Amino acid sequence: MLKMTGLSKVYRTEVIETHALRAFNLDVKEGEFVAVTGPSGSGKTTFLTIAGLLEAATGGSYLLDGIEVGQLDDNARSRIRNEKIGFIFQAFNLIPDLNIADNVEVPLRYRGMKGDERRRRVRDALERVGLAARERHYPAELSGGQQQRVAIARALAGSPRLLLADEPTGNLDSQMARSVMALLEELHRSGATIVMVTHDPQLAARAQRNVHVVDGQVVDVSDELRLSSAAADEMVG
């Protein structure tokens, strides 16, 4: 499904070079639910933007469904992103002047999908997240948890092969966060491949697998703890 090997991302200015990812390796199989954790500035968001084809890596290999996406031009990348990838953002990114149904429909219009098919997908997606009865409501009329469900419906309407979630519960209270997480778990059980970036270890523990990122690299948590312990012992000594 998703395979990154030796991936690197370097941001350069006239005076500084920042390595956001280095020798980054990750393999996500079809149907997995993977949580990506790590401290602030560790490279989690950079990884997600590259995984979602929103920006390109500096080096290494990224295979998506067996396709080396790093070799594709912008048009091909945009087409794959629109057809195969769904995004769920922390800030919801809903359009305030559009009702729920229209918000969910927007990405489908970019595909040039026929009206009947768009309406069917919108209806099915809203039913799946429990908001079909509110399709004519506007984002401001909904709670934060409901807005995030709209964002999930928008992603689902495109029938993505890969669902990328960036801190999907970050702007929600604990009760709404649990509700959204339960929905993601339900989607996973139905066969969705999900990669979720989160800072919350309790949410990460509910995923099928947990990947930890430190200084732009995937690390084994036990190795990180061992190195931290060794550093602490050295300071004491």
C-alpha positions as CSV (number, residue, x, y, z in Angstrom):
1,M,0.0,0.0,0.0
2,L,2.5,2.6,1.3
3,K,6.2,2.0,1.3
4,M,8.8,4.6,2.1
5,T,12.5,3.6,1.9
6,G,15.4,5.9,2.9
7,L,13.2,8.9,2.5
8,S,14.6,12.4,3.2
9,K,13.3,15.9,3.2
10,V,15.5,18.9,3.4
11,Y,14.3,22.5,3.6
12,R,17.0,25.0,2.5
13,T,17.3,28.8,2.8
14,E,20.2,31.0,2.0
15,V,21.7,30.5,5.5
16,I,20.3,27.3,6.9
17,E,19.6,23.7,6.0
18,T,16.9,21.8,8.0
19,H,16.6,18.0,7.7
20,A,13.0,17.3,8.5
21,L,13.2,13.6,7.5
22,R,16.3,11.4,7.2
23,A,16.6,7.7,6.3
24,F,12.8,7.5,6.9
25,N,11.5,3.9,6.5
26,L,7.9,2.9,6.8
27,D,5.8,0.2,5.3
28,V,2.0,0.3,5.7
29,K,0.0,-2.7,4.5
30,E,-3.5,-2.6,3.0
31,G,-6.1,-2.5,5.7
32,E,-3.8,-1.4,8.5
33,F,-4.5,1.3,11.1
34,V,-1.2,2.9,12.0
35,A,-0.7,5.7,14.5
36,V,2.4,8.0,14.1
37,T,3.6,9.6,17.3
38,G,6.6,11.6,18.3
39,P,7.6,14.9,19.9
40,S,6.9,18.3,18.4
41,G,9.2,19.0,15.5
42,S,10.0,15.3,15.0
43,G,8.9,15.2,11.4
44,K,5.4,13.8,11.7
45,T,3.7,16.5,9.7
46,T,6.3,16.5,7.1
47,F,5.8,12.7,6.7
48,L,2.1,13.2,6.4
49,T,2.3,15.9,3.7
50,I,4.7,13.7,1.7
51,A,2.5,10.7,2.2
52,G,-0.5,12.7,0.9
53,L,1.5,14.0,-2.1
54,L,1.1,17.6,-0.9
55,E,4.9,17.9,-1.3
56,A,7.8,15.9,-2.6
57,A,10.6,14.2,-0.8
58,T,14.2,15.3,-1.4
59,G,15.5,11.8,-1.7
60,G,14.6,8.2,-1.3
61,S,11.7,6.1,-2.5
62,Y,8.0,6.4,-2.0
63,L,5.8,3.6,-3.4
64,L,2.0,4.1,-3.3
65,D,0.1,1.0,-4.6
66,G,3.3,0.0,-6.2
67,I,3.8,3.3,-8.1
68,E,6.9,5.4,-7.5
69,V,5.2,8.6,-6.9
70,G,8.4,10.6,-6.6
71,Q,8.9,10.3,-10.4
72,L,5.5,11.7,-11.3
73,D,4.7,15.2,-12.5
74,D,2.4,17.6,-10.7
75,N,-0.7,16.6,-12.7
76,A,-0.2,12.9,-12.1
77,R,0.4,13.5,-8.4
78,S,-2.8,15.6,-8.2
79,R,-4.8,12.9,-9.9
80,I,-3.6,10.2,-7.6
81,R,-4.1,12.4,-4.6
82,N,-7.7,13.1,-5.6
83,E,-8.6,9.5,-6.5
84,K,-6.7,7.5,-3.8
85,I,-6.1,9.6,-0.7
86,G,-8.5,11.1,1.8
87,F,-7.5,13.8,4.3
88,I,-8.8,14.5,7.8
89,F,-7.4,17.7,9.3
90,Q,-7.3,18.9,12.9
91,A,-8.9,22.2,11.8
92,F,-11.7,20.5,9.8
93,N,-11.1,22.8,6.8
94,L,-14.8,23.1,6.0
95,I,-16.1,25.9,3.8
96,P,-18.3,28.1,6.1
97,D,-20.6,29.4,3.3
98,L,-21.5,25.8,2.1
99,N,-23.8,23.5,3.8
100,I,-22.7,20.0,4.9
101,A,-23.7,18.2,1.8
102,D,-22.0,20.8,-0.4
103,N,-18.8,20.6,1.7
104,V,-18.7,16.8,1.2
105,E,-19.4,17.2,-2.5
106,V,-16.6,19.6,-3.3
107,P,-13.8,17.1,-4.0
108,L,-16.1,15.0,-6.1
109,R,-16.7,18.0,-8.4
110,Y,-13.0,18.3,-9.1
111,R,-13.1,14.7,-10.4
112,G,-15.7,15.7,-13.0
113,M,-18.1,13.1,-11.5
114,K,-21.7,13.1,-12.7
115,G,-24.3,14.8,-10.5
116,D,-26.3,11.6,-9.7
117,E,-23.1,9.8,-8.6
118,R,-21.9,12.7,-6.5
119,R,-25.3,13.0,-4.7
120,R,-25.3,9.2,-4.0
121,R,-21.8,9.3,-2.6
122,V,-22.6,12.4,-0.4
123,R,-25.7,10.8,1.0
124,D,-23.9,7.5,1.7
125,A,-21.0,9.2,3.4
126,L,-23.2,11.4,5.6
127,E,-25.2,8.3,6.6
128,R,-22.0,6.5,7.5
129,V,-21.0,9.2,10.0
130,G,-24.5,9.7,11.3
131,L,-25.2,13.1,9.9
132,A,-27.6,12.5,7.0
133,A,-30.4,14.4,8.8
134,R,-28.2,17.5,9.0
135,E,-27.1,17.7,5.4
136,R,-28.6,21.2,4.9
137,H,-27.0,22.6,8.1
138,Y,-23.9,24.9,7.9
139,P,-20.6,24.2,9.7
140,A,-21.3,27.0,12.3
141,E,-24.5,25.2,13.3
142,L,-22.6,22.1,14.3
143,S,-20.5,21.1,17.3
144,G,-16.8,20.5,16.9
145,G,-17.3,16.7,16.9
146,Q,-20.0,17.0,14.2
147,Q,-17.7,19.2,12.1
148,Q,-15.0,16.6,12.3
149,R,-17.5,13.9,11.2
150,V,-18.3,16.0,8.2
151,A,-14.6,16.2,7.4
152,I,-14.5,12.4,7.7
153,A,-17.5,12.1,5.4
154,R,-15.8,14.4,2.9
155,A,-12.8,12.1,2.8
156,L,-14.9,8.9,2.6
157,A,-17.1,10.2,-0.3
158,G,-14.1,9.8,-2.6
159,S,-13.7,6.1,-1.6
160,P,-10.0,6.6,-0.9
161,R,-7.5,3.7,-0.7
162,L,-5.6,5.6,2.0
163,L,-7.0,7.8,4.8
164,L,-4.6,10.2,6.3
165,A,-5.6,11.9,9.6
166,D,-3.6,14.8,11.1
167,E,-4.4,15.1,14.8
168,P,-8.1,14.4,14.0
169,T,-9.1,14.9,17.7
170,G,-6.8,17.8,18.5
171,N,-9.5,20.5,18.6
172,L,-12.1,18.3,20.4
173,D,-13.0,17.7,24.1
174,S,-12.4,14.2,25.4
175,Q,-15.9,13.0,24.9
176,M,-16.0,14.1,21.2
177,A,-12.5,12.8,20.7
178,R,-13.6,9.4,21.8
179,S,-16.6,9.5,19.5
180,V,-14.4,10.4,16.5
181,M,-11.9,7.8,17.4
182,A,-14.6,5.2,17.6
183,L,-15.7,6.2,14.1
184,L,-12.1,5.8,12.8
185,E,-12.0,2.3,14.4
186,E,-15.3,1.4,12.7
187,L,-13.9,2.5,9.4
188,H,-10.8,0.4,9.9
189,R,-12.9,-2.7,10.7
190,S,-14.7,-2.2,7.5
191,G,-11.4,-2.3,5.6
192,A,-10.0,1.2,5.4
193,T,-6.3,1.8,5.5
194,I,-5.7,4.6,8.0
195,V,-2.5,6.5,9.0
196,M,-3.1,8.9,11.9
197,V,-0.7,11.4,13.3
198,T,-1.4,12.1,17.0
199,H,0.3,13.4,20.1
200,D,-2.1,11.5,22.4
201,P,-0.6,8.2,23.5
202,Q,-4.1,6.9,24.6
203,L,-5.5,7.4,21.1
204,A,-2.3,5.9,19.6
205,A,-2.7,2.8,21.7
206,R,-6.1,2.2,20.1
207,A,-4.5,1.9,16.6
208,Q,-3.4,-1.5,15.2
209,R,0.2,-0.4,15.2
210,N,2.2,2.5,16.6
211,V,5.1,4.1,14.8
212,H,7.3,6.5,16.7
213,V,9.2,9.3,15.0
214,V,12.2,11.1,16.5
215,D,14.5,13.6,14.7
216,G,13.0,12.7,11.3
217,Q,13.4,8.9,11.7
218,V,11.2,6.0,12.6
219,V,12.6,4.6,15.8
220,D,11.8,1.5,17.9
221,V,10.3,2.8,21.2
222,S,12.4,0.3,23.2
223,D,15.5,1.6,21.6
224,E,14.6,5.2,22.3
225,L,14.0,4.4,26.0
226,R,17.3,2.5,26.2
227,L,19.2,5.4,24.7
228,S,17.5,7.9,26.9
229,S,18.3,5.8,30.0
230,A,21.9,5.5,28.9
231,A,22.2,9.2,28.4
232,A,20.7,9.8,31.9
233,D,23.1,7.3,33.4
234,E,26.0,9.1,31.7
235,M,24.9,12.5,33.1
236,V,24.6,11.0,36.6
237,G,28.0,9.4,36.3
